[in-house]
Amino acid sequence: MSFETITAFLAMGGYATYVFASYGLTVLTLGGLLLAESRRHRAWLQRQGSRRRSEEV
């Protein structure tokens, strides 16, 4: 599929709303998962650190 102009590419034959909405939803979902896992990992590291400190005492 080739497009004559950048405007034609951005319009995507009338499907641009669906295409860009799906890209946006994908980015938001992956970003949310990354953020959630980052927080979970940080909490796990803190628990391991406090557990290690309590074992040293």
Helices and strands as residue ranges (DSSP letters): H 6-11, G 12-14, H 16-56
